[in-house]
């Protein structure tokens, strides 16, 4: 029971991590034209 629940949590976390990474990649691509100074 707890193992199945753990798998669900792990897959939810993985999906969330992928979503965040995808969002960051999209944002970085959109901001790529900005000077690097404003990025940091």
mmCIF file of the N, C-alpha and C atoms, coordinates in Angstrom:
data_MODEL
# 
_entry.id   MODEL 
# 
loop_
_atom_site.group_PDB 
_atom_site.id 
_atom_site.type_symbol 
_atom_site.label_atom_id 
_atom_site.label_alt_id 
_atom_site.label_comp_id 
_atom_site.label_asym_id 
_atom_site.label_entity_id 
_atom_site.label_seq_id 
_atom_site.pdbx_PDB_ins_code 
_atom_site.Cartn_x 
_atom_site.Cartn_y 
_atom_site.Cartn_z 
_atom_site.occupancy 
_atom_site.B_iso_or_equiv 
_atom_site.pdbx_formal_charge 
_atom_site.auth_seq_id 
_atom_site.auth_comp_id 
_atom_site.auth_asym_id 
_atom_site.auth_atom_id 
_atom_site.pdbx_PDB_model_num 
ATOM 1   N N  . UNK A 1 1  ? 0.846  -1.197 0.000   1.00 0.00 ? 1  UNK A N  1 
ATOM 2   C CA . UNK A 1 1  ? 0.000  0.000  0.000   1.00 0.00 ? 1  UNK A CA 1 
ATOM 3   C C  . UNK A 1 1  ? 0.882  1.248  0.000   1.00 0.00 ? 1  UNK A C  1 
ATOM 4   N N  . UNK A 1 2  ? 1.800  1.321  0.963   1.00 0.00 ? 2  UNK A N  1 
ATOM 5   C CA . UNK A 1 2  ? 2.646  2.506  1.059   1.00 0.00 ? 2  UNK A CA 1 
ATOM 6   C C  . UNK A 1 2  ? 3.597  2.605  -0.139  1.00 0.00 ? 2  UNK A C  1 
ATOM 7   N N  . UNK A 1 3  ? 3.978  1.446  -0.699  1.00 0.00 ? 3  UNK A N  1 
ATOM 8   C CA . UNK A 1 3  ? 4.866  1.481  -1.857  1.00 0.00 ? 3  UNK A CA 1 
ATOM 9   C C  . UNK A 1 3  ? 4.165  2.072  -3.068  1.00 0.00 ? 3  UNK A C  1 
ATOM 10  N N  . UNK A 1 4  ? 2.901  1.690  -3.261  1.00 0.00 ? 4  UNK A N  1 
ATOM 11  C CA . UNK A 1 4  ? 2.133  2.234  -4.375  1.00 0.00 ? 4  UNK A CA 1 
ATOM 12  C C  . UNK A 1 4  ? 1.970  3.740  -4.203  1.00 0.00 ? 4  UNK A C  1 
ATOM 13  N N  . UNK A 1 5  ? 1.724  4.152  -2.977  1.00 0.00 ? 5  UNK A N  1 
ATOM 14  C CA . UNK A 1 5  ? 1.576  5.578  -2.698  1.00 0.00 ? 5  UNK A CA 1 
ATOM 15  C C  . UNK A 1 5  ? 2.889  6.304  -2.961  1.00 0.00 ? 5  UNK A C  1 
ATOM 16  N N  . UNK A 1 6  ? 3.993  5.674  -2.571  1.00 0.00 ? 6  UNK A N  1 
ATOM 17  C CA . UNK A 1 6  ? 5.307  6.277  -2.796  1.00 0.00 ? 6  UNK A CA 1 
ATOM 18  C C  . UNK A 1 6  ? 5.566  6.445  -4.291  1.00 0.00 ? 6  UNK A C  1 
ATOM 19  N N  . UNK A 1 7  ? 5.178  5.453  -5.089  1.00 0.00 ? 7  UNK A N  1 
ATOM 20  C CA . UNK A 1 7  ? 5.360  5.541  -6.537  1.00 0.00 ? 7  UNK A CA 1 
ATOM 21  C C  . UNK A 1 7  ? 4.583  6.724  -7.096  1.00 0.00 ? 7  UNK A C  1 
ATOM 22  N N  . UNK A 1 8  ? 3.376  6.924  -6.582  1.00 0.00 ? 8  UNK A N  1 
ATOM 23  C CA . UNK A 1 8  ? 2.552  8.033  -7.056  1.00 0.00 ? 8  UNK A CA 1 
ATOM 24  C C  . UNK A 1 8  ? 3.203  9.361  -6.709  1.00 0.00 ? 8  UNK A C  1 
ATOM 25  N N  . UNK A 1 9  ? 3.684  9.473  -5.488  1.00 0.00 ? 9  UNK A N  1 
ATOM 26  C CA . UNK A 1 9  ? 4.350  10.706 -5.063  1.00 0.00 ? 9  UNK A CA 1 
ATOM 27  C C  . UNK A 1 9  ? 5.597  10.941 -5.904  1.00 0.00 ? 9  UNK A C  1 
ATOM 28  N N  . UNK A 1 10 ? 6.358  9.884  -6.153  1.00 0.00 ? 10 UNK A N  1 
ATOM 29  C CA . UNK A 1 10 ? 7.583  10.010 -6.942  1.00 0.00 ? 10 UNK A CA 1 
ATOM 30  C C  . UNK A 1 10 ? 7.258  10.462 -8.357  1.00 0.00 ? 10 UNK A C  1 
ATOM 31  N N  . UNK A 1 11 ? 6.220  9.910  -8.953  1.00 0.00 ? 11 UNK A N  1 
ATOM 32  C CA . UNK A 1 11 ? 5.867  10.279 -10.319 1.00 0.00 ? 11 UNK A CA 1 
ATOM 33  C C  . UNK A 1 11 ? 5.297  11.690 -10.361 1.00 0.00 ? 11 UNK A C  1 
ATOM 34  N N  . UNK A 1 12 ? 4.554  12.085 -9.328  1.00 0.00 ? 12 UNK A N  1 
ATOM 35  C CA . UNK A 1 12 ? 4.047  13.459 -9.259  1.00 0.00 ? 12 UNK A CA 1 
ATOM 36  C C  . UNK A 1 12 ? 5.210  14.437 -9.146  1.00 0.00 ? 12 UNK A C  1 
ATOM 37  N N  . UNK A 1 13 ? 6.183  14.096 -8.314  1.00 0.00 ? 13 UNK A N  1 
ATOM 38  C CA . UNK A 1 13 ? 7.357  14.956 -8.135  1.00 0.00 ? 13 UNK A CA 1 
ATOM 39  C C  . UNK A 1 13 ? 8.134  15.057 -9.433  1.00 0.00 ? 13 UNK A C  1 
ATOM 40  N N  . UNK A 1 14 ? 8.279  13.929 -10.127 1.00 0.00 ? 14 UNK A N  1 
ATOM 41  C CA . UNK A 1 14 ? 9.006  13.910 -11.390 1.00 0.00 ? 14 UNK A CA 1 
ATOM 42  C C  . UNK A 1 14 ? 8.290  14.770 -12.422 1.00 0.00 ? 14 UNK A C  1 
ATOM 43  N N  . UNK A 1 15 ? 6.960  14.656 -12.462 1.00 0.00 ? 15 UNK A N  1 
ATOM 44  C CA . UNK A 1 15 ? 6.185  15.434 -13.418 1.00 0.00 ? 15 UNK A CA 1 
ATOM 45  C C  . UNK A 1 15 ? 6.322  16.925 -13.111 1.00 0.00 ? 15 UNK A C  1 
ATOM 46  N N  . UNK A 1 16 ? 6.291  17.256 -11.819 1.00 0.00 ? 16 UNK A N  1 
ATOM 47  C CA . UNK A 1 16 ? 6.424  18.652 -11.407 1.00 0.00 ? 16 UNK A CA 1 
ATOM 48  C C  . UNK A 1 16 ? 7.811  19.179 -11.769 1.00 0.00 ? 16 UNK A C  1 
ATOM 49  N N  . UNK A 1 17 ? 8.834  18.360 -11.519 1.00 0.00 ? 17 UNK A N  1 
ATOM 50  C CA . UNK A 1 17 ? 10.205 18.771 -11.840 1.00 0.00 ? 17 UNK A CA 1 
ATOM 51  C C  . UNK A 1 17 ? 10.363 19.007 -13.337 1.00 0.00 ? 17 UNK A C  1 
ATOM 52  N N  . UNK A 1 18 ? 9.783  18.120 -14.156 1.00 0.00 ? 18 UNK A N  1 
ATOM 53  C CA . UNK A 1 18 ? 9.852  18.292 -15.608 1.00 0.00 ? 18 UNK A CA 1 
ATOM 54  C C  . UNK A 1 18 ? 9.124  19.557 -16.030 1.00 0.00 ? 18 UNK A C  1 
ATOM 55  N N  . UNK A 1 19 ? 7.976  19.813 -15.407 1.00 0.00 ? 19 UNK A N  1 
ATOM 56  C CA . UNK A 1 19 ? 7.188  21.000 -15.732 1.00 0.00 ? 19 UNK A CA 1 
ATOM 57  C C  . UNK A 1 19 ? 7.971  22.266 -15.423 1.00 0.00 ? 19 UNK A C  1 
ATOM 58  N N  . UNK A 1 20 ? 8.619  22.284 -14.251 1.00 0.00 ? 20 UNK A N  1 
ATOM 59  C CA . UNK A 1 20 ? 9.412  23.449 -13.860 1.00 0.00 ? 20 UNK A CA 1 
ATOM 60  C C  . UNK A 1 20 ? 10.593 23.623 -14.805 1.00 0.00 ? 20 UNK A C  1 
ATOM 61  N N  . UNK A 1 21 ? 11.274 22.534 -15.127 1.00 0.00 ? 21 UNK A N  1 
ATOM 62  C CA . UNK A 1 21 ? 12.422 22.607 -16.032 1.00 0.00 ? 21 UNK A CA 1 
ATOM 63  C C  . UNK A 1 21 ? 11.994 23.124 -17.401 1.00 0.00 ? 21 UNK A C  1 
ATOM 64  N N  . UNK A 1 22 ? 10.832 22.653 -17.863 1.00 0.00 ? 22 UNK A N  1 
ATOM 65  C CA . UNK A 1 22 ? 10.316 23.094 -19.159 1.00 0.00 ? 22 UNK A CA 1 
ATOM 66  C C  . UNK A 1 22 ? 9.987  24.582 -19.112 1.00 0.00 ? 22 UNK A C  1 
ATOM 67  N N  . UNK A 1 23 ? 9.385  25.015 -18.006 1.00 0.00 ? 23 UNK A N  1 
ATOM 68  C CA . UNK A 1 23 ? 9.039  26.423 -17.839 1.00 0.00 ? 23 UNK A CA 1 
ATOM 69  C C  . UNK A 1 23 ? 10.295 27.283 -17.833 1.00 0.00 ? 23 UNK A C  1 
ATOM 70  N N  . UNK A 1 24 ? 11.316 26.843 -17.095 1.00 0.00 ? 24 UNK A N  1 
ATOM 71  C CA . UNK A 1 24 ? 12.567 27.595 -17.024 1.00 0.00 ? 24 UNK A CA 1 
ATOM 72  C C  . UNK A 1 24 ? 13.225 27.669 -18.395 1.00 0.00 ? 24 UNK A C  1 
ATOM 73  N N  . UNK A 1 25 ? 13.218 26.562 -19.122 1.00 0.00 ? 25 UNK A N  1 
ATOM 74  C CA . UNK A 1 25 ? 13.823 26.542 -20.451 1.00 0.00 ? 25 UNK A CA 1 
ATOM 75  C C  . UNK A 1 25 ? 13.098 27.513 -21.380 1.00 0.00 ? 25 UNK A C  1 
ATOM 76  N N  . UNK A 1 26 ? 11.773 27.519 -21.306 1.00 0.00 ? 26 UNK A N  1 
ATOM 77  C CA . UNK A 1 26 ? 10.981 28.429 -22.130 1.00 0.00 ? 26 UNK A CA 1 
ATOM 78  C C  . UNK A 1 26 ? 11.273 29.873 -21.752 1.00 0.00 ? 26 UNK A C  1 
ATOM 79  N N  . UNK A 1 27 ? 11.351 30.137 -20.462 1.00 0.00 ? 27 UNK A N  1 
ATOM 80  C CA . UNK A 1 27 ? 11.612 31.492 -19.980 1.00 0.00 ? 27 UNK A CA 1 
ATOM 81  C C  . UNK A 1 27 ? 13.011 31.941 -20.392 1.00 0.00 ? 27 UNK A C  1 
ATOM 82  N N  . UNK A 1 28 ? 13.988 31.043 -20.262 1.00 0.00 ? 28 UNK A N  1 
ATOM 83  C CA . UNK A 1 28 ? 15.357 31.379 -20.651 1.00 0.00 ? 28 UNK A CA 1 
ATOM 84  C C  . UNK A 1 28 ? 15.435 31.673 -22.141 1.00 0.00 ? 28 UNK A C  1 
ATOM 85  N N  . UNK A 1 29 ? 14.719 30.903 -22.944 1.00 0.00 ? 29 UNK A N  1 
ATOM 86  C CA . UNK A 1 29 ? 14.713 31.129 -24.384 1.00 0.00 ? 29 UNK A CA 1 
ATOM 87  C C  . UNK A 1 29 ? 14.080 32.478 -24.699 1.00 0.00 ? 29 UNK A C  1 
ATOM 88  N N  . UNK A 1 30 ? 13.016 32.815 -23.983 1.00 0.00 ? 30 UNK A N  1 
ATOM 89  C CA . UNK A 1 30 ? 12.331 34.081 -24.207 1.00 0.00 ? 30 UNK A CA 1 
ATOM 90  C C  . UNK A 1 30 ? 13.201 35.256 -23.784 1.00 0.00 ? 30 UNK A C  1 
ATOM 91  N N  . UNK A 1 31 ? 14.046 35.047 -22.770 1.00 0.00 ? 31 UNK A N  1 
ATOM 92  C CA . UNK A 1 31 ? 14.892 36.121 -22.250 1.00 0.00 ? 31 UNK A CA 1 
ATOM 93  C C  . UNK A 1 31 ? 16.295 36.101 -22.847 1.00 0.00 ? 31 UNK A C  1 
ATOM 94  N N  . UNK A 1 32 ? 16.530 35.206 -23.804 1.00 0.00 ? 32 UNK A N  1 
ATOM 95  C CA . UNK A 1 32 ? 17.883 35.017 -24.337 1.00 0.00 ? 32 UNK A CA 1 
ATOM 96  C C  . UNK A 1 32 ? 18.439 36.292 -24.963 1.00 0.00 ? 32 UNK A C  1 
ATOM 97  N N  . UNK A 1 33 ? 17.577 37.152 -25.456 1.00 0.00 ? 33 UNK A N  1 
ATOM 98  C CA . UNK A 1 33 ? 18.035 38.378 -26.125 1.00 0.00 ? 33 UNK A CA 1 
ATOM 99  C C  . UNK A 1 33 ? 18.457 39.455 -25.135 1.00 0.00 ? 33 UNK A C  1 
ATOM 100 N N  . UNK A 1 34 ? 18.081 39.278 -23.860 1.00 0.00 ? 34 UNK A N  1 
ATOM 101 C CA . UNK A 1 34 ? 18.449 40.264 -22.853 1.00 0.00 ? 34 UNK A CA 1 
ATOM 102 C C  . UNK A 1 34 ? 19.936 40.166 -22.524 1.00 0.00 ? 34 UNK A C  1 
ATOM 103 N N  . UNK A 1 35 ? 20.543 41.273 -22.115 1.00 0.00 ? 35 UNK A N  1 
ATOM 104 C CA . UNK A 1 35 ? 21.945 41.228 -21.666 1.00 0.00 ? 35 UNK A CA 1 
ATOM 105 C C  . UNK A 1 35 ? 22.084 40.264 -20.491 1.00 0.00 ? 35 UNK A C  1 
ATOM 106 N N  . UNK A 1 36 ? 23.214 39.594 -20.375 1.00 0.00 ? 36 UNK A N  1 
ATOM 107 C CA . UNK A 1 36 ? 23.421 38.613 -19.309 1.00 0.00 ? 36 UNK A CA 1 
ATOM 108 C C  . UNK A 1 36 ? 23.398 39.273 -17.943 1.00 0.00 ? 36 UNK A C  1 
ATOM 109 N N  . UNK A 1 37 ? 23.644 40.557 -17.869 1.00 0.00 ? 37 UNK A N  1 
ATOM 110 C CA . UNK A 1 37 ? 23.665 41.257 -16.586 1.00 0.00 ? 37 UNK A CA 1 
ATOM 111 C C  . UNK A 1 37 ? 22.290 41.195 -15.925 1.00 0.00 ? 37 UNK A C  1 
ATOM 112 N N  . UNK A 1 38 ? 21.227 41.402 -16.698 1.00 0.00 ? 38 UNK A N  1 
ATOM 113 C CA . UNK A 1 38 ? 19.885 41.409 -16.126 1.00 0.00 ? 38 UNK A CA 1 
ATOM 114 C C  . UNK A 1 38 ? 19.431 39.997 -15.767 1.00 0.00 ? 38 UNK A C  1 
ATOM 115 N N  . UNK A 1 39 ? 20.081 38.990 -16.341 1.00 0.00 ? 39 UNK A N  1 
ATOM 116 C CA . UNK A 1 39 ? 19.724 37.612 -16.012 1.00 0.00 ? 39 UNK A CA 1 
ATOM 117 C C  . UNK A 1 39 ? 20.204 37.249 -14.611 1.00 0.00 ? 39 UNK A C  1 
ATOM 118 N N  . UNK A 1 40 ? 21.301 37.856 -14.177 1.00 0.00 ? 40 UNK A N  1 
ATOM 119 C CA . UNK A 1 40 ? 21.835 37.553 -12.854 1.00 0.00 ? 40 UNK A CA 1 
ATOM 120 C C  . UNK A 1 40 ? 21.488 38.670 -11.883 1.00 0.00 ? 40 UNK A C  1 
# 
